[in-house]
Amino acid sequence: MPRFRITTKNRKNVNGIRIEPGMSVEVVTQSMSNPVVTNGGQVVADAFMRVYGIDLRRANALNTVYLDIQRIE
């Protein structure tokens, strides 16, 4: 199962949610494809909620414009 590191690229403050560059989480998926676009990015959204307590969907930041995705071997 592939493991991905997802890191925020930009600073964003919207809807009472503050995102700083460099916030990072690691997720393990069953799919080899980008976890941000697979299944609506649910595993990524859950990981950021669990680690930082922020809702990327509500901040409209659950996309590749704001997130850097790296596959970890």
Secondary structure, DSSP 8 states (H G I E B T S, - for coil): --EEEEEE-S-EEETTEEE-TT-EEEEE-SSSS-TTTGGGGHHHHHHHHHHH---TTTTT--STTTEEEEEE-
